[in-house]
Amino acid sequence: MPFRQLARLCSIRLTRTGPQVTVNSPISRGQIITKQNVTISMVDLQRYRRQGFSSINHVVGAKTKKNLRTGDIIEANDICVVCRNETVVIKASNPGMTITTKGLALSDGGFGEQIRVKNSKSNRIIEGTVTAIGEVTVRF
């Protein structure tokens, strides 16, 4: 039987799914996410259009900004990779040389976001890009 005739006889529903990091035990606001708190679940991407994570490594070690329930998909605005008023590592690197120092984050930030950081030694305020949990990279 040709496909067109078959399509007239029955309805077809296509679902596009993808891996998303979901909560497998409740997480309180301000808690650090561990591997035991999260899992990867296949989610209907047509129904879920927000910015989630497809790798557990992107959320483990981050701090939650709100309470998360079992089954919730972790979204970018649910966590802070670098959190305001926390000590961070400021990293400046060129080929062949890397300089690191400590600083204070002046705002929350996620991966790839620009945030302002106060250098603890010089008290200068600089802008950098969040590159890892508790790490900001600056250009020089």
The first five atom37 places (N, CA, C, CB, O) and aatype in JSON, in Angstrom:
{
  "aatype": [12, 14, 13, 1, 5, 10, 0, 1, 10, 4, 15, 9, 1, 10, 16, 1, 16, 7, 14, 5, 19, 16, 19, 2, 15, 14, 9, 15, 1, 7, 5, 9, 9, 16, 11, 5, 2, 19, 16, 9, 15, 12, 19, 3, 10, 5, 1, 18, 1, 1, 5, 7, 13, 15, 15, 9, 2, 8, 19, 19, 7, 0, 11, 16, 11, 11, 2, 10, 1, 16, 7, 3, 9, 9, 6, 0, 2, 3, 9, 4, 19, 19, 4, 1, 2, 6, 16, 19, 19, 9, 11, 0, 15, 2, 14, 7, 12, 16, 9, 16, 16, 11, 7, 10, 0, 10, 15, 3, 7, 7, 13, 7, 6, 5, 9, 1, 19, 11, 2, 15, 11, 15, 2, 1, 9, 9, 6, 7, 16, 19, 16, 0, 9, 7, 6, 19, 16, 19, 1, 13],
  "atom_mask": [
    [1, 1, 1, 1, 1],
    [1, 1, 1, 1, 1],
    [1, 1, 1, 1, 1],
    [1, 1, 1, 1, 1],
    [1, 1, 1, 1, 1],
    [1, 1, 1, 1, 1],
    [1, 1, 1, 1, 1],
    [1, 1, 1, 1, 1],
    [1, 1, 1, 1, 1],
    [1, 1, 1, 1, 1],
    [1, 1, 1, 1, 1],
    [1, 1, 1, 1, 1],
    [1, 1, 1, 1, 1],
    [1, 1, 1, 1, 1],
    [1, 1, 1, 1, 1],
    [1, 1, 1, 1, 1],
    [1, 1, 1, 1, 1],
    [1, 1, 1, 0, 1],
    [1, 1, 1, 1, 1],
    [1, 1, 1, 1, 1],
    [1, 1, 1, 1, 1],
    [1, 1, 1, 1, 1],
    [1, 1, 1, 1, 1],
    [1, 1, 1, 1, 1],
    [1, 1, 1, 1, 1],
    [1, 1, 1, 1, 1],
    [1, 1, 1, 1, 1],
    [1, 1, 1, 1, 1],
    [1, 1, 1, 1, 1],
    [1, 1, 1, 0, 1],
    [1, 1, 1, 1, 1],
    [1, 1, 1, 1, 1],
    [1, 1, 1, 1, 1],
    [1, 1, 1, 1, 1],
    [1, 1, 1, 1, 1],
    [1, 1, 1, 1, 1],
    [1, 1, 1, 1, 1],
    [1, 1, 1, 1, 1],
    [1, 1, 1, 1, 1],
    [1, 1, 1, 1, 1],
    [1, 1, 1, 1, 1],
    [1, 1, 1, 1, 1],
    [1, 1, 1, 1, 1],
    [1, 1, 1, 1, 1],
    [1, 1, 1, 1, 1],
    [1, 1, 1, 1, 1],
    [1, 1, 1, 1, 1],
    [1, 1, 1, 1, 1],
    [1, 1, 1, 1, 1],
    [1, 1, 1, 1, 1],
    [1, 1, 1, 1, 1],
    [1, 1, 1, 0, 1],
    [1, 1, 1, 1, 1],
    [1, 1, 1, 1, 1],
    [1, 1, 1, 1, 1],
    [1, 1, 1, 1, 1],
    [1, 1, 1, 1, 1],
    [1, 1, 1, 1, 1],
    [1, 1, 1, 1, 1],
    [1, 1, 1, 1, 1],
    [1, 1, 1, 0, 1],
    [1, 1, 1, 1, 1],
    [1, 1, 1, 1, 1],
    [1, 1, 1, 1, 1],
    [1, 1, 1, 1, 1],
    [1, 1, 1, 1, 1],
    [1, 1, 1, 1, 1],
    [1, 1, 1, 1, 1],
    [1, 1, 1, 1, 1],
    [1, 1, 1, 1, 1],
    [1, 1, 1, 0, 1],
    [1, 1, 1, 1, 1],
    [1, 1, 1, 1, 1],
    [1, 1, 1, 1, 1],
    [1, 1, 1, 1, 1],
    [1, 1, 1, 1, 1],
    [1, 1, 1, 1, 1],
    [1, 1, 1, 1, 1],
    [1, 1, 1, 1, 1],
    [1, 1, 1, 1, 1],
    [1, 1, 1, 1, 1],
    [1, 1, 1, 1, 1],
    [1, 1, 1, 1, 1],
    [1, 1, 1, 1, 1],
    [1, 1, 1, 1, 1],
    [1, 1, 1, 1, 1],
    [1, 1, 1, 1, 1],
    [1, 1, 1, 1, 1],
    [1, 1, 1, 1, 1],
    [1, 1, 1, 1, 1],
    [1, 1, 1, 1, 1],
    [1, 1, 1, 1, 1],
    [1, 1, 1, 1, 1],
    [1, 1, 1, 1, 1],
    [1, 1, 1, 1, 1],
    [1, 1, 1, 0, 1],
    [1, 1, 1, 1, 1],
    [1, 1, 1, 1, 1],
    [1, 1, 1, 1, 1],
    [1, 1, 1, 1, 1],
    [1, 1, 1, 1, 1],
    [1, 1, 1, 1, 1],
    [1, 1, 1, 0, 1],
    [1, 1, 1, 1, 1],
    [1, 1, 1, 1, 1],
    [1, 1, 1, 1, 1],
    [1, 1, 1, 1, 1],
    [1, 1, 1, 1, 1],
    [1, 1, 1, 0, 1],
    [1, 1, 1, 0, 1],
    [1, 1, 1, 1, 1],
    [1, 1, 1, 0, 1],
    [1, 1, 1, 1, 1],
    [1, 1, 1, 1, 1],
    [1, 1, 1, 1, 1],
    [1, 1, 1, 1, 1],
    [1, 1, 1, 1, 1],
    [1, 1, 1, 1, 1],
    [1, 1, 1, 1, 1],
    [1, 1, 1, 1, 1],
    [1, 1, 1, 1, 1],
    [1, 1, 1, 1, 1],
    [1, 1, 1, 1, 1],
    [1, 1, 1, 1, 1],
    [1, 1, 1, 1, 1],
    [1, 1, 1, 1, 1],
    [1, 1, 1, 1, 1],
    [1, 1, 1, 0, 1],
    [1, 1, 1, 1, 1],
    [1, 1, 1, 1, 1],
    [1, 1, 1, 1, 1],
    [1, 1, 1, 1, 1],
    [1, 1, 1, 1, 1],
    [1, 1, 1, 0, 1],
    [1, 1, 1, 1, 1],
    [1, 1, 1, 1, 1],
    [1, 1, 1, 1, 1],
    [1, 1, 1, 1, 1],
    [1, 1, 1, 1, 1],
    [1, 1, 1, 1, 1]
  ],
  "atom_positions": [
    [[0.85, -1.16, 0.0], [0.0, 0.0, 0.0], [0.91, 1.25, 0.0], [-0.97, -0.02, 1.23], [1.81, 1.35, 0.83]],
    [[0.69, 2.19, -0.9], [1.5, 3.41, -0.96], [1.36, 4.24, 0.32], [1.1, 4.25, -2.18], [0.35, 4.17, 1.02]],
    [[2.4, 5.01, 0.62], [2.45, 5.81, 1.85], [1.3, 6.8, 1.94], [3.77, 6.56, 1.93], [0.73, 6.97, 3.02]],
    [[0.95, 7.45, 0.85], [-0.12, 8.46, 0.88], [-1.46, 7.83, 1.28], [-0.24, 9.16, -0.49], [-2.23, 8.43, 2.03]],
    [[-1.74, 6.66, 0.78], [-2.99, 5.99, 1.15], [-2.95, 5.58, 2.62], [-3.23, 4.76, 0.25], [-3.95, 5.69, 3.33]],
    [[-1.8, 5.1, 3.07], [-1.65, 4.7, 4.46], [-1.81, 5.92, 5.38], [-0.28, 4.03, 4.68], [-2.42, 5.81, 6.44]],
    [[-1.26, 7.06, 4.98], [-1.37, 8.28, 5.79], [-2.81, 8.75, 5.93], [-0.52, 9.39, 5.17], [-3.17, 9.34, 6.95]],
    [[-3.62, 8.5, 4.94], [-5.04, 8.87, 5.02], [-5.8, 7.97, 5.97], [-5.68, 8.83, 3.64], [-6.8, 8.4, 6.56]],
    [[-5.35, 6.74, 6.13], [-6.05, 5.77, 6.96], [-5.71, 5.89, 8.45], [-5.72, 4.38, 6.49], [-6.55, 5.57, 9.29]],
    [[-4.52, 6.35, 8.77], [-4.14, 6.45, 10.18], [-3.4, 7.77, 10.43], [-3.27, 5.24, 10.6], [-2.79, 8.34, 9.52]],
    [[-3.45, 8.22, 11.65], [-2.74, 9.45, 11.98], [-1.33, 9.09, 12.44], [-3.5, 10.26, 13.08], [-1.1, 8.07, 13.09]],
    [[-0.41, 9.96, 12.1], [1.0, 9.75, 12.46], [1.44, 10.93, 13.3], [1.9, 9.59, 11.19], [1.18, 12.09, 12.96]],
    [[2.11, 10.63, 14.39], [2.65, 11.69, 15.24], [4.14, 11.45, 15.4], [1.93, 11.73, 16.62], [4.56, 10.41, 15.91]],
    [[4.93, 12.41, 14.95], [6.37, 12.32, 15.09], [6.8, 13.08, 16.34], [7.09, 12.86, 13.82], [6.29, 14.17, 16.62]],
    [[7.71, 12.51, 17.06], [8.22, 13.15, 18.26], [9.74, 13.21, 18.15], [7.78, 12.39, 19.55], [10.41, 12.22, 17.86]],
    [[10.26, 14.42, 18.38], [11.71, 14.6, 18.36], [12.17, 14.71, 19.81], [12.12, 15.88, 17.53], [11.83, 15.66, 20.51]],
    [[12.96, 13.74, 20.26], [13.43, 13.74, 21.64], [14.93, 13.98, 21.68], [13.09, 12.41, 22.33], [15.65, 13.77, 20.7]],
    [[15.38, 14.44, 22.83], [16.8, 14.68, 23.03], [17.15, 14.56, 24.5], [0.0, 0.0, 0.0], [16.28, 14.66, 25.36]],
    [[18.43, 14.34, 24.79], [18.85, 14.19, 26.18], [18.86, 15.54, 26.9], [20.23, 13.55, 26.25], [19.34, 16.54, 26.36]],
    [[18.34, 15.56, 28.12], [18.35, 16.75, 28.96], [18.67, 16.32, 30.39], [16.98, 17.5, 28.9], [18.28, 15.23, 30.82]],
    [[19.37, 17.18, 31.13], [19.69, 16.9, 32.52], [18.44, 17.16, 33.36], [20.89, 17.76, 33.03], [17.87, 18.24, 33.31]],
    [[18.04, 16.15, 34.13], [16.86, 16.27, 34.99], [17.23, 15.93, 36.43], [15.71, 15.35, 34.49], [18.23, 15.26, 36.69]],
    [[16.41, 16.4, 37.35], [16.64, 16.2, 38.78], [16.06, 14.85, 39.19], [16.0, 17.34, 39.62], [14.92, 14.54, 38.86]],
    [[16.86, 14.02, 39.9], [16.32, 12.74, 40.36], [16.1, 12.68, 41.87], [17.25, 11.63, 39.95], [15.61, 11.68, 42.39]],
    [[16.47, 13.77, 42.58], [16.12, 13.91, 43.99], [16.03, 15.41, 44.27], [17.18, 13.2, 44.95], [16.78, 16.19, 43.68]],
    [[15.14, 15.83, 45.13], [14.93, 17.27, 45.36], [16.23, 18.0, 45.72], [13.9, 17.48, 46.47], [17.06, 17.48, 46.46]],
    [[16.38, 19.21, 45.18], [17.55, 20.04, 45.45], [17.06, 21.38, 45.98], [18.44, 20.24, 44.15], [16.2, 22.02, 45.38]],
    [[17.6, 21.79, 47.11], [17.21, 23.06, 47.73], [17.97, 24.23, 47.12], [17.44, 23.02, 49.23], [19.06, 24.07, 46.57]],
    [[17.37, 25.41, 47.24], [18.01, 26.64, 46.77], [19.35, 26.81, 47.49], [17.09, 27.88, 47.01], [19.43, 26.64, 48.71]],
    [[20.4, 27.14, 46.73], [21.72, 27.35, 47.3], [22.56, 26.1, 47.44], [0.0, 0.0, 0.0], [23.72, 26.17, 47.84]],
    [[21.99, 24.94, 47.12], [22.71, 23.67, 47.23], [23.61, 23.47, 46.02], [21.72, 22.5, 47.38], [23.26, 23.87, 44.91]],
    [[24.76, 22.85, 46.23], [25.67, 22.5, 45.15], [25.17, 21.19, 44.52], [27.16, 22.35, 45.67], [24.88, 20.23, 45.24]],
    [[25.08, 21.16, 43.2], [24.58, 19.98, 42.49], [25.68, 18.92, 42.42], [24.08, 20.36, 41.07], [26.82, 19.22, 42.06]],
    [[25.33, 17.68, 42.75], [26.25, 16.55, 42.65], [25.73, 15.57, 41.59], [26.42, 15.84, 44.03], [24.6, 15.7, 41.13]],
    [[26.56, 14.62, 41.22], [26.14, 13.61, 40.23], [24.97, 12.77, 40.74], [27.31, 12.69, 39.87], [24.18, 12.25, 39.96]],
    [[24.86, 12.64, 42.06], [23.77, 11.85, 42.64], [22.42, 12.56, 42.53], [24.08, 11.54, 44.11], [21.38, 11.91, 42.6]],
    [[22.42, 13.89, 42.36], [21.18, 14.66, 42.27], [20.55, 14.65, 40.89], [21.44, 16.06, 42.68], [19.36, 14.95, 40.76]],
    [[21.32, 14.32, 39.85], [20.85, 14.51, 38.48], [21.04, 13.26, 37.62], [21.57, 15.69, 37.83], [21.82, 12.37, 37.93]],
    [[20.29, 13.24, 36.53], [20.38, 12.16, 35.56], [20.07, 12.72, 34.17], [19.41, 10.98, 35.92], [19.61, 13.86, 34.05]],
    [[20.31, 11.93, 33.14], [19.96, 12.31, 31.78], [18.66, 11.62, 31.41], [21.11, 11.95, 30.77], [18.53, 10.4, 31.57]],
    [[17.7, 12.38, 30.92], [16.41, 11.83, 30.47], [16.15, 12.27, 29.05], [15.25, 12.26, 31.4], [16.57, 13.36, 28.64]],
    [[15.46, 11.44, 28.3], [15.05, 11.82, 26.94], [13.77, 12.64, 27.06], [14.84, 10.56, 26.02], [12.79, 12.2, 27.67]],
    [[13.78, 13.83, 26.47], [12.69, 14.78, 26.61], [12.16, 15.15, 25.22], [13.15, 16.06, 27.37], [12.93, 15.25, 24.26]],
    [[10.84, 15.34, 25.12], [10.22, 15.78, 23.87], [10.64, 17.23, 23.61], [8.66, 15.66, 23.93], [10.19, 18.14, 24.31]],
    [[11.49, 17.44, 22.63], [12.05, 18.76, 22.36], [11.03, 19.72, 21.74], [13.24, 18.64, 21.45], [11.23, 20.93, 21.79]],
    [[9.94, 19.21, 21.18], [8.9, 20.07, 20.63], [8.13, 20.76, 21.75], [7.95, 19.25, 19.75], [7.7, 21.9, 21.6]],
    [[7.95, 20.06, 22.87], [7.2, 20.62, 24.0], [8.1, 21.43, 24.92], [6.53, 19.5, 24.79], [7.63, 22.34, 25.61]],
    [[9.39, 21.12, 24.93], [10.32, 21.8, 25.82], [11.27, 22.65, 24.97], [11.12, 20.79, 26.7], [12.11, 22.1, 24.25]],
    [[11.14, 23.95, 25.03], [11.91, 24.83, 24.15], [12.86, 25.76, 24.9], [10.97, 25.65, 23.32], [13.45, 26.66, 24.3]],
    [[13.03, 25.56, 26.18], [13.91, 26.43, 26.95], [15.35, 25.95, 26.86], [13.46, 26.49, 28.41], [15.65, 24.94, 26.23]],
    [[16.24, 26.71, 27.5], [17.66, 26.4, 27.46], [18.03, 25.43, 28.58], [18.49, 27.69, 27.58], [18.22, 25.83, 29.72]],
    [[18.14, 24.16, 28.23], [18.54, 23.14, 29.19], [19.97, 22.69, 28.92], [0.0, 0.0, 0.0], [20.68, 23.3, 28.13]],
    [[20.37, 21.61, 29.58], [21.72, 21.07, 29.43], [21.64, 19.63, 28.96], [22.52, 21.17, 30.76], [20.77, 18.88, 29.4]],
    [[22.54, 19.25, 28.07], [22.54, 17.87, 27.57], [23.66, 17.04, 28.21], [22.7, 17.87, 26.06], [23.76, 15.85, 27.94]],
    [[24.48, 17.66, 29.05], [25.57, 16.95, 29.71], [25.53, 17.22, 31.21], [26.94, 17.36, 29.11], [25.38, 18.37, 31.64]],
    [[25.67, 16.18, 31.99], [25.69, 16.32, 33.45], [26.89, 17.15, 33.89], [25.73, 14.93, 34.12], [26.8, 17.87, 34.88]],
    [[27.99, 17.07, 33.16], [29.2, 17.8, 33.53], [29.01, 19.31, 33.54], [30.33, 17.44, 32.59], [29.76, 20.02, 34.21]],
    [[28.02, 19.81, 32.81], [27.77, 21.25, 32.78], [27.07, 21.76, 34.04], [26.93, 21.59, 31.57], [27.08, 22.97, 34.3]],
    [[26.48, 20.88, 34.82], [25.73, 21.32, 36.01], [26.34, 20.85, 37.33], [24.32, 20.83, 35.93], [26.09, 21.47, 38.37]],
    [[27.13, 19.78, 37.31], [27.72, 19.27, 38.55], [28.7, 20.3, 39.09], [28.43, 17.9, 38.32], [29.62, 20.73, 38.39]],
    [[28.49, 20.69, 40.34], [29.34, 21.69, 40.99], [28.73, 23.09, 40.98], [0.0, 0.0, 0.0], [29.2, 23.98, 41.69]],
    [[27.68, 23.28, 40.18], [27.0, 24.58, 40.14], [26.05, 24.69, 41.32], [26.23, 24.76, 38.79], [25.66, 23.68, 41.92]],
    [[25.68, 25.92, 41.65], [24.78, 26.18, 42.78], [23.4, 26.52, 42.24], [25.32, 27.34, 43.68], [23.27, 27.24, 41.25]],
    [[22.37, 26.0, 42.89], [21.0, 26.26, 42.45], [20.51, 27.61, 42.94], [20.06, 25.15, 42.93], [20.84, 28.04, 44.04]],
    [[19.72, 28.28, 42.09], [19.14, 29.58, 42.44], [17.73, 29.43, 43.01], [19.11, 30.49, 41.22], [17.19, 30.37, 43.58]],
    [[17.14, 28.23, 42.86], [15.79, 27.99, 43.37], [15.65, 26.53, 43.72], [14.72, 28.42, 42.33], [16.5, 25.71, 43.36]],
    [[14.58, 26.19, 44.43], [14.3, 24.79, 44.76], [13.92, 24.05, 43.49], [13.16, 24.69, 45.83], [13.15, 24.55, 42.67]],
    [[14.47, 22.85, 43.33], [14.16, 22.01, 42.16], [13.56, 20.7, 42.65], [15.44, 21.75, 41.29], [14.05, 20.09, 43.61]],
    [[12.5, 20.27, 41.97], [11.8, 19.03, 42.34], [12.26, 17.87, 41.47], [10.28, 19.22, 42.23], [12.83, 18.07, 40.4]],
    [[12.0, 16.68, 41.94], [12.3, 15.48, 41.17], [11.57, 15.55, 39.83], [11.9, 14.2, 41.96], [10.37, 15.83, 39.78]],
    [[12.29, 15.3, 38.74], [11.71, 15.32, 37.41], [11.89, 16.64, 36.68], [0.0, 0.0, 0.0], [11.71, 16.7, 35.47]],
    [[12.24, 17.72, 37.39], [12.45, 19.02, 36.74], [13.66, 18.95, 35.8], [12.65, 20.13, 37.79], [14.65, 18.29, 36.1]],
    [[13.55, 19.63, 34.69], [14.67, 19.8, 33.78], [15.46, 21.0, 34.27], [14.2, 19.97, 32.27], [14.89, 22.06, 34.53]],
    [[16.77, 20.86, 34.38], [17.59, 21.97, 34.86], [17.84, 22.92, 33.7], [18.94, 21.46, 35.46], [18.38, 22.52, 32.66]],
    [[17.45, 24.17, 33.88], [17.6, 25.2, 32.86], [18.75, 26.12, 33.24], [16.29, 26.01, 32.69], [19.19, 26.15, 34.39]],
    [[19.23, 26.88, 32.26], [20.36, 27.77, 32.47], [20.08, 28.8, 33.57], [20.7, 28.49, 31.18], [20.99, 29.16, 34.32]],
    [[18.85, 29.27, 33.68], [18.53, 30.28, 34.7], [18.25, 29.67, 36.07], [17.34, 31.11, 34.26], [17.95, 30.41, 37.01]],
    [[18.33, 28.35, 36.21], [18.13, 27.68, 37.5], [19.41, 27.6, 38.32], [17.57, 26.29, 37.27], [19.37, 27.37, 39.53]],
    [[20.56, 27.77, 37.66], [21.85, 27.59, 38.34], [22.78, 28.77, 38.07], [22.51, 26.28, 37.89], [22.59, 29.52, 37.12]],
    [[23.77, 28.9, 38.91], [24.85, 29.85, 38.62], [26.15, 29.06, 38.66], [24.87, 31.05, 39.66], [26.45, 28.35, 39.62]],
    [[26.91, 29.2, 37.59], [28.2, 28.55, 37.48], [29.21, 29.33, 38.3], [28.65, 28.43, 35.99], [30.06, 28.77, 38.99]],
    [[29.09, 30.66, 38.21], [29.81, 31.57, 39.08], [28.73, 32.4, 39.78], [30.85, 32.49, 38.28], [27.89, 33.0, 39.12]],
    [[28.77, 32.42, 41.1], [27.72, 33.11, 41.86], [28.23, 34.41, 42.47], [27.17, 32.19, 42.95], [29.4, 34.52, 42.85]],
    [[27.35, 35.37, 42.55], [27.67, 36.7, 43.1], [28.23, 36.58, 44.52], [26.42, 37.6, 43.1], [27.78, 35.77, 45.32]],
    [[29.23, 37.41, 44.79], [29.88, 37.48, 46.1], [30.66, 36.23, 46.47], [28.86, 37.75, 47.15], [30.95, 36.02, 47.65]],
    [[30.99, 35.39, 45.51], [31.81, 34.22, 45.79], [33.21, 34.43, 45.22], [31.17, 32.95, 45.21], [33.39, 35.14, 44.23]],
    [[34.18, 33.8, 45.86], [35.55, 33.87, 45.39], [35.69, 33.03, 44.11], [36.55, 33.39, 46.48], [35.22, 31.89, 44.06]],
    [[36.34, 33.6, 43.11], [36.56, 32.91, 41.84], [38.03, 32.97, 41.48], [35.69, 33.53, 40.72], [38.78, 33.77, 42.03]],
    [[38.43, 32.12, 40.57], [39.77, 32.17, 40.0], [39.68, 33.02, 38.74], [40.32, 30.73, 39.69], [38.88, 32.75, 37.85]],
    [[40.52, 34.06, 38.68], [40.61, 34.89, 37.48], [41.8, 34.37, 36.69], [40.76, 36.44, 37.82], [42.91, 34.28, 37.21]],
    [[41.55, 34.02, 35.44], [42.58, 33.41, 34.61], [42.82, 34.28, 33.39], [42.17, 31.97, 34.2], [41.88, 34.65, 32.68]],
    [[44.08, 34.6, 33.15], [44.46, 35.34, 31.94], [45.53, 34.51, 31.25], [44.97, 36.8, 32.27], [46.53, 34.15, 31.86]],
    [[45.32, 34.21, 29.95], [46.3, 33.35, 29.29], [46.56, 33.81, 27.86], [45.83, 31.91, 29.3], [45.69, 34.33, 27.16]],
    [[47.78, 33.59, 27.48], [48.27, 33.78, 26.12], [49.0, 32.49, 25.77], [49.2, 35.06, 25.99], [49.35, 31.73, 26.67]],
    [[49.26, 32.23, 24.5], [50.06, 31.04, 24.19], [51.4, 31.08, 24.93], [50.29, 30.93, 22.66], [52.18, 32.01, 24.76]],
    [[51.65, 30.07, 25.74], [52.9, 29.98, 26.46], [52.89, 30.58, 27.86], [0.0, 0.0, 0.0], [53.87, 30.43, 28.59]],
    [[51.82, 31.25, 28.24], [51.79, 31.88, 29.57], [50.36, 31.94, 30.1], [52.4, 33.29, 29.51], [49.43, 32.3, 29.38]],
    [[50.21, 31.6, 31.38], [48.92, 31.7, 32.06], [49.14, 32.35, 33.42], [48.25, 30.3, 32.21], [50.04, 31.97, 34.17]],
    [[48.31, 33.34, 33.72], [48.36, 34.03, 35.0], [47.03, 33.79, 35.71], [48.65, 35.57, 34.82], [45.97, 33.95, 35.1]],
    [[47.09, 33.41, 36.98], [45.86, 33.23, 37.75], [45.94, 34.03, 39.05], [45.62, 31.72, 38.04], [47.02, 34.2, 39.62]],
    [[44.81, 34.49, 39.5], [44.69, 35.19, 40.77], [43.28, 34.98, 41.29], [45.03, 36.71, 40.63], [42.43, 34.41, 40.6]],
    [[43.02, 35.42, 42.47], [41.68, 35.3, 43.04], [40.92, 36.6, 42.9], [41.75, 34.89, 44.53], [41.52, 37.68, 42.82]],
    [[39.6, 36.5, 42.86], [38.75, 37.66, 42.75], [37.39, 37.39, 43.36], [0.0, 0.0, 0.0], [37.11, 36.29, 43.83]],
    [[36.55, 38.4, 43.34], [35.19, 38.31, 43.87], [34.2, 38.58, 42.74], [34.98, 39.32, 45.05], [34.25, 39.63, 42.1]],
    [[33.31, 37.64, 42.5], [32.3, 37.82, 41.45], [31.29, 38.87, 41.89], [31.57, 36.47, 41.13], [30.78, 38.82, 43.01]],
    [[31.01, 39.83, 41.01], [30.06, 40.9, 41.33], [28.66, 40.61, 40.81], [30.56, 42.21, 40.76], [27.73, 41.38, 41.07]],
    [[28.5, 39.49, 40.08], [27.18, 39.07, 39.61], [27.2, 37.57, 39.34], [26.75, 39.86, 38.33], [28.27, 36.96, 39.26]],
    [[26.02, 36.98, 39.2], [25.9, 35.58, 38.81], [26.24, 35.45, 37.33], [24.47, 35.03, 39.1], [26.05, 36.39, 36.56]],
    [[26.74, 34.29, 36.94], [27.02, 34.06, 35.53], [26.98, 32.6, 35.17], [0.0, 0.0, 0.0], [27.3, 31.73, 35.98]],
    [[26.58, 32.33, 33.91], [26.58, 30.98, 33.37], [27.71, 30.83, 32.37], [0.0, 0.0, 0.0], [28.42, 31.8, 32.08]],
    [[27.9, 29.62, 31.85], [28.96, 29.36, 30.88], [28.89, 30.34, 29.72], [28.87, 27.93, 30.37], [27.83, 30.52, 29.12]],
    [[30.02, 30.98, 29.4], [30.1, 31.87, 28.26], [29.59, 33.28, 28.5], [0.0, 0.0, 0.0], [29.71, 34.13, 27.62]],
    [[29.02, 33.56, 29.67], [28.5, 34.9, 29.96], [29.61, 35.81, 30.45], [27.38, 34.83, 31.01], [30.57, 35.37, 31.09]],
    [[29.47, 37.1, 30.14], [30.4, 38.12, 30.62], [29.92, 38.61, 31.98], [30.5, 39.31, 29.6], [28.75, 38.94, 32.15]],
    [[30.84, 38.65, 32.95], [30.5, 39.18, 34.27], [31.63, 40.1, 34.75], [30.25, 38.03, 35.3], [32.75, 40.06, 34.23]],
    [[31.3, 40.91, 35.74], [32.31, 41.79, 36.35], [32.87, 41.09, 37.58], [31.71, 43.19, 36.72], [32.15, 40.46, 38.35]],
    [[34.19, 41.22, 37.74], [34.9, 40.58, 38.84], [35.85, 41.59, 39.46], [35.66, 39.31, 38.35], [36.49, 42.37, 38.75]],
    [[35.94, 41.57, 40.78], [36.87, 42.46, 41.47], [38.12, 41.67, 41.84], [36.21, 43.09, 42.75], [38.06, 40.69, 42.59]],
    [[39.27, 42.11, 41.32], [40.54, 41.48, 41.62], [40.86, 41.7, 43.1], [41.68, 42.05, 40.71], [40.88, 42.85, 43.56]],
    [[41.1, 40.63, 43.85], [41.31, 40.73, 45.29], [42.61, 41.43, 45.66], [41.3, 39.35, 45.9], [42.7, 42.05, 46.72]],
    [[43.62, 41.34, 44.79], [44.91, 41.95, 45.1], [44.96, 43.43, 44.75], [46.02, 41.23, 44.37], [45.46, 44.24, 45.53]],
    [[44.43, 43.79, 43.57], [44.53, 45.18, 43.11], [43.26, 45.99, 43.36], [44.85, 45.2, 41.63], [43.27, 47.21, 43.24]],
    [[42.17, 45.3, 43.72], [40.85, 45.91, 43.9], [40.29, 46.52, 42.61], [40.91, 46.98, 44.97], [39.33, 47.28, 42.66]],
    [[40.89, 46.21, 41.47], [40.36, 46.68, 40.18], [39.18, 45.82, 39.77], [41.46, 46.65, 39.09], [39.14, 44.61, 40.03]],
    [[38.21, 46.45, 39.13], [37.05, 45.71, 38.6], [37.3, 45.47, 37.12], [35.7, 46.5, 38.84], [37.56, 46.39, 36.36]],
    [[37.21, 44.21, 36.74], [37.45, 43.82, 35.35], [36.29, 42.98, 34.85], [38.78, 43.03, 35.22], [35.49, 42.48, 35.63]],
    [[36.2, 42.84, 33.53], [35.18, 41.99, 32.92], [35.84, 40.73, 32.38], [34.43, 42.74, 31.79], [36.94, 40.77, 31.83]],
    [[35.15, 39.62, 32.56], [35.67, 38.36, 32.06], [34.54, 37.44, 31.66], [0.0, 0.0, 0.0], [33.36, 37.72, 31.9]],
    [[34.92, 36.34, 31.05], [33.97, 35.34, 30.58], [34.0, 34.12, 31.5], [34.28, 34.93, 29.12], [35.08, 33.63, 31.85]],
    [[32.84, 33.64, 31.89], [32.75, 32.44, 32.73], [33.13, 31.24, 31.86], [31.31, 32.27, 33.34], [32.49, 30.96, 30.86]],
    [[34.2, 30.54, 32.28], [34.69, 29.41, 31.49], [34.56, 28.07, 32.21], [36.13, 29.63, 31.11], [34.63, 27.02, 31.57]],
    [[34.38, 28.11, 33.52], [34.21, 26.87, 34.3], [33.57, 27.24, 35.63], [35.59, 26.14, 34.51], [33.38, 28.42, 35.93]],
    [[33.26, 26.24, 36.41], [32.67, 26.49, 37.72], [33.72, 27.19, 38.58], [32.17, 25.16, 38.38], [34.8, 26.65, 38.83]],
    [[33.38, 28.4, 39.03], [34.28, 29.19, 39.86], [35.47, 29.78, 39.13], [0.0, 0.0, 0.0], [36.46, 30.14, 39.76]],
    [[35.38, 29.89, 37.8], [36.5, 30.41, 37.0], [36.04, 31.42, 35.97], [37.23, 29.26, 36.31], [35.05, 31.21, 35.27]],
    [[36.77, 32.53, 35.88], [36.5, 33.58, 34.91], [37.79, 33.85, 34.14], [35.97, 34.89, 35.6], [38.86, 33.99, 34.73]],
    [[37.69, 33.92, 32.81], [38.85, 34.16, 31.97], [38.77, 35.55, 31.38], [38.96, 33.1, 30.85], [37.73, 35.98, 30.89]],
    [[39.91, 36.26, 31.43], [39.98, 37.61, 30.88], [40.99, 37.62, 29.73], [40.38, 38.64, 31.98], [41.87, 36.77, 29.65]],
    [[40.82, 38.59, 28.85], [41.77, 38.76, 27.75], [42.78, 39.83, 28.11], [41.04, 39.13, 26.43], [42.45, 40.82, 28.77]],
    [[44.01, 39.62, 27.68], [45.02, 40.66, 27.86], [45.97, 40.68, 26.7], [45.79, 40.45, 29.16], [46.9, 41.49, 26.67]]
  ]
}
